[in-house]
């Protein structure tokens, strides 16, 4: 393949007597005539080709680097919720690192040992050997000293840029993330800097095992520090100390449980220890967690922190499943395919961790959603709240409670008493007589009133329509330190007197003498009597007025307080008004 004429001619003029001409002649033998003719033809063509003018040099625009593109236009979705929260509170803690005392001590200890090893051995091998050493021995020890010095340097660098805390603060009408980073030199205050949320990017996420992901999409937290006493169980405490130090050294070598962050305008990576406190508000800035599945389960490896479950419309504000419609191709009874999961870009991508999930038909999906809306699944915490006997699991210890002088003692489970009464919890677990004998005597209480408390303990409710008995039950709950029993008794009293006052003057005076100031029963009793007097539904006699003489001032203040809640007709305060005041 021959070059073009003007290229050949210009190149030939520079190398007419050089090696190119001789190489060309030897590679393809031509006659002198043919070569001269080719040269003249090339010169004539080159003279007719106009020379290209030199283009003016334009300033080169550098390509955007990866560092600038990483933060360009980045604004995490859902950040407005965090901005409103910060504007209201002033500052919100997003992350707080655990104690790195052991981590730093191990790092400086390893670095000190390696540097001392390198300096000492290099001195006795190269500077002051006790006997002549072979060259290969010196080279071996020199390489070992270099490796030990590198290990010490790596150990020191492991302590660089450790994040101590991250807070969202409100500065000059905008939300900033305030980073507190540990300094390189020890015993110095951490340095702080403020950045915008869009200037933060997670370079390395925390990889977790899929077994730590619960069925509702949450991540099971690491086990906290066990409550072990060295004097009670010294062997277990020593074993825990060795295990804890092993974890620290492993984290120092492998840098596990560290999340790497990049901040625009700052050089290098910042390390965030995942063993510290991580607020759910941090997920609005970015997703620091990634789930790694095995090769046998081909799935996506991103993780999503979920919001509470809505039984009819799926998970609100987070995961969004594919819901079939009436136009779906699959009908009931036909073969199903794999469930398609659509995700929003709120926090991160998510894939269902259950590989056997199938795509439901429209009929199956509608039946399932209607069933969940009508009969929602109860969590374990809700079951424990609704069932007061849950605490009896494994409880075999009974406590005798003698009420009055002649009544037979009650045998009640210890856990049930202690979980619902602060009085019994202190009395039974103390070193007094009640704690040693496991027997409590209530001489001043009536057995019929205490029977309501026992019925409420084992069933969560009691049945009575006697107003005097309900008043005494409320006072009993106050003495026993059972606030929930008090509220339950107050609900029955409120329902009985909501429309009309059924309190007698004797009962009002008794409540005033046996309750604390500003208690919900005393306030409700005074307000009910004041409402009856204003509405003329309660017309006391002269003897009743004389009996209620200690309550005159409280009744007048109650009328003044009730007047603030009226529009046109006089009406009673709500039940929640009295409960919220206590």
URWOZI-V456741 format. One record per residue. SS is DSSP state (h for helix, s for strand, l for the rest). OMEGA is omega in radians with two decimals (999 if undefined). Layout:
# URWOZI-V456741
SS OMEGA
SS OMEGA
This chain:
# URWOZI-V456741
l -3.08
l 3.04
l 3.11
l -2.94
h -3.05
h 3.07
h 3.14
h -3.08
h -3.11
h 3.13
h -3.12
h 3.13
h 3.13
h -3.05
l -3.08
l -3.14
l -3.07
l -3.05
h -3.11
h -3.13
h 3.13
h 3.11
h 3.13
h -3.12
h -3.13
h -3.13
h 3.12
l -3.05
l 3.08
l 3.09
l 3.11
h -3.13
h -3.11
h 3.14
h 3.12
h 3.08
h 3.12
h 3.13
h 3.11
h 3.14
h 3.12
h 3.12
h 3.14
h 3.13
h -3.12
h 3.13
h -3.14
h -3.13
l 3.14
l 3.09
l 3.12
l 3.09
l 3.12
l 3.13
l 3.11
l -3.09
l 3.11
l 3.11
l -3.13
l 3.12
l -3.11
l 3.10
l 3.10
l -3.13
l 3.12
h -3.12
h 3.14
h 3.13
h -3.07
h -3.08
h -3.04
l 3.05
l -3.07
l 3.04
l -3.10
l 3.12
l 3.14
l -3.11
h 3.13
h 3.10
h 3.11
h 3.13
h 3.10
h 3.13
h 3.14
h 3.12
h -3.14
h -3.05
h -3.10
l 3.10
s 3.14
s 3.12
s 3.12
s -3.11
s 3.06
s -3.04
l 3.04
l 3.12
l 3.12
l -3.10
h 3.13
h 3.14
h -3.11
h 3.12
h 3.10
h -3.14
h 3.13
h 3.09
h 3.10
h 3.13
h 3.12
h -3.14
h -3.10
h 3.11
h 3.10
h 3.10
h -3.11
h -3.11
h -3.09
h -3.09
h 3.07
h 3.13
h -3.08
h 3.14
h -3.02
h -3.03
h -3.05
l 3.10
l -3.14
l 3.05
l -3.12
l -3.14
l 3.11
l -3.11
h -3.12
h 3.08
h 3.10
h 3.13
h 3.14
h 3.13
h 3.08
h 3.08
h 3.11
h 3.10
h 3.10
h 3.14
h 3.12
h 3.08
h 3.09
h 3.10
h 3.09
h 3.10
h 3.11
h 3.12
h 3.11
h -3.11
h 3.09
l -3.13
l -3.11
l 2.98
l 3.03
s -3.13
s 3.10
s -3.12
s 3.04
s -3.14
s 3.00
s -3.05
s 3.13
s -3.08
s 3.06
l 3.08
l 3.14
s 3.14
s 3.10
s 3.02
s -3.12
s -3.13
s 2.98
s -3.01
s 3.11
l -3.13
l -3.12
l 3.12
l -3.12
l 3.08
l 3.06
l -3.14
l 3.13
l 3.10
s -3.03
s 3.03
s -3.11
s 3.09
s 3.04
l -3.14
h -3.12
h 3.14
h -3.12
s 3.12
s 3.11
s -3.13
s 3.12
s -3.14
l 3.09
s -3.14
s -3.12
s -3.14
s 3.14
h 3.11
h 3.10
h 3.11
s -3.13
l -3.10
l -3.14
l 3.04
l 3.13
l 3.12
s 3.10
l -3.09
l 3.06
l 3.11
l -3.11
l -3.14
l -3.10
l 3.12
l -3.08
l 3.09
l -3.12
l -3.10
l 3.12
l -3.10
l -3.06
h -3.11
h 3.13
h 3.12
h 3.11
h 3.10
h 3.12
h 3.13
h 3.10
h 3.14
h 3.13
h 3.10
h 3.07
h 3.10
h 3.14
h 3.13
h 3.12
h 3.09
h 3.11
h -3.10
h -3.02
h -3.07
l 3.09
l -3.11
l 3.06
s 3.06
s -3.10
s 3.13
s 2.99
s -3.12
s -3.14
l -3.10
l 3.10
l -3.12
l 3.06
l -3.13
l 3.03
s -3.03
s 3.13
s -3.11
s -3.09
l 3.12
l 3.13
l 3.13
s 3.12
s 3.14
l 3.08
h 3.09
h 3.10
h -3.13
h 3.07
h 3.08
l 3.14
l -3.13
l -3.07
l -2.99
s 3.10
s -3.14
s -3.14
s 3.12
l 3.12
l -3.10
l 3.14
l 3.12
l -3.09
l -3.11
l 3.04
l -3.02
l 3.11
s -3.06
l -3.13
l 3.00
l -2.96
l 2.98
l -3.10
l -3.01
s 3.03
s -2.99
l -3.07
l -3.05
l 3.10
s -3.09
s -3.04
l 3.03
l -3.10
l -3.08
l 3.14
s -3.12
s 3.03
l 3.14
l 3.13
l 3.09
l 3.13
l 3.12
l 3.13
l -3.07
l -3.06
l 3.08
l -3.09
l 3.13
l 3.13
l 3.12
l -3.08
l 3.10
l -3.11
s -3.14
l 3.09
l -3.10
s 3.07
s -3.11
l 3.02
l -3.13
l -3.09
l -3.12
l -3.10
l 3.07
l -3.10
l 3.05
l -3.07
l -3.12
l 3.14
l -3.02
l -3.05
l -3.12
l -3.10
s 3.10
l -3.10
l 3.02
l -3.12
h -3.14
h 3.14
h -3.14
h -3.12
h 3.12
h -3.10
h -3.14
h 3.10
h 3.12
h 3.14
h 3.11
h -3.12
h -3.13
l -3.11
l 3.13
l -3.14
l 3.10
l -3.13
h 3.11
h 3.11
h 3.09
h 3.12
h 3.14
h -3.10
h -3.10
l -3.12
h -3.12
h -3.14
h -3.10
h -3.11
h -3.14
l -3.14
l -3.13
l 3.12
l -3.08
l -3.13
s 3.13
s 3.08
s 3.11
s 3.13
s -3.09
s -3.13
l -3.08
l -3.01
l -3.07
l 3.09
l -3.11
l 3.06
s 3.04
s -3.02
s 3.14
s -3.06
h -3.11
h -3.12
h 3.12
h -3.06
h -3.12
h -3.10
h -3.10
l 3.09
h 3.10
h 3.14
h 3.14
h 3.13
h -3.07
h -3.05
h -3.06
l -3.14
l 3.11
l 3.11
l -3.07
h 3.14
h 3.14
h 3.14
h -3.08
h -3.10
l -3.14
s -3.11
s -3.12
s 3.07
s -3.02
l -3.02
l -3.10
l 3.11
l -3.08
h -3.14
h 3.08
h 3.13
h 3.09
h 3.06
h 3.11
h 3.12
h 3.10
h 3.12
h 3.12
h -3.01
h -3.11
h -3.11
l -3.14
l 3.00
l -3.05
l 3.01
l 3.11
l -3.12
l 3.14
h 3.08
h 3.13
h 3.11
h 3.11
h 3.12
h 3.08
h 3.10
h 3.13
h 3.09
h 3.09
h 3.09
h 3.14
h -3.10
h -3.14
l 3.13
l -3.07
h -3.14
h 3.07
h 3.07
h -3.12
h 3.13
h 3.09
h 3.13
h 3.10
h 3.11
h 3.10
h 3.13
h 3.14
h -3.12
h -3.06
h -3.10
l -3.09
l -3.10
l -3.10
l 3.07
l 3.10
l 3.02
l 3.10
h 3.11
h 3.13
h 3.12
h 3.12
h 3.13
h 3.10
h -3.14
h -3.12
h -3.01
h 3.09
l 3.13
l 3.06
l -3.14
l 3.01
l -3.05
h 3.12
h 3.13
h 3.13
h -3.14
h 3.12
h 3.14
h 3.14
h 3.14
h 3.09
h 3.11
h 3.11
h 3.10
h 3.11
h -3.14
h -3.11
l -3.12
l 3.03
l 3.10
l -3.12
l -3.11
l 3.08
l 3.13
h 3.11
h 3.10
h 3.10
h 3.11
h -3.14
h -3.13
l -3.14
h 3.12
h -3.06
h -3.07
h -3.09
h 3.14
h 3.12
h 3.11
h 3.09
h 3.11
h 3.09
h 3.10
h 3.12
h 3.13
h -3.12
h 3.13
h -3.06
h -3.03
l 3.01
l 3.11
l -3.14
l 3.13
l 3.13
l -3.08
l 3.04
l -3.11
l 3.12
h -3.11
h 3.12
h -3.13
h -3.10
h -3.10
h 3.13
l -3.10
l 999
